[in-house]
Amino acid sequence: MNNFKNKTQAFIIRATVTAGDVELKALEDVIVVSGSIGLAGNYVTNPTGGATTVNVAGSVSQNIVENTTEGFLQNASVNAIRDLQLPADDTSQICAIAISPNSTVLTGFG
């Protein structure tokens, strides 16, 4: 299990800013690469003409991204002559790979 809870902030608090252009950018760019292996197996026996079969299989994989990405002004005076930009972007990605091999064992008499 992969659980990401990142907090990314870009802010101006209690300040006065005067500029031609003002850009305040918050960017979260996580790449999660995870792998999962599941196993499966069979056991079959036939000692006297009857059959006993046991099957077992299982695999679990979980990826959670719960990011908070913020850009903000708080109690601030911002004077931008041209552009004022406050982008907040979360471009997180998950790449998950799962593999599940299987095997069988047979025994018998006869």
Secondary structure, DSSP 8 states (H G I E B T S, - for coil): -EEE--EEEEEEES-EEEES-EE--EEE--EEEEEEE-EEEEEEEESSS--EEEEEEE----EEE--EEEEEEES-EEEESS-EE--EEE--EEEEEEE--EEEEEEE--
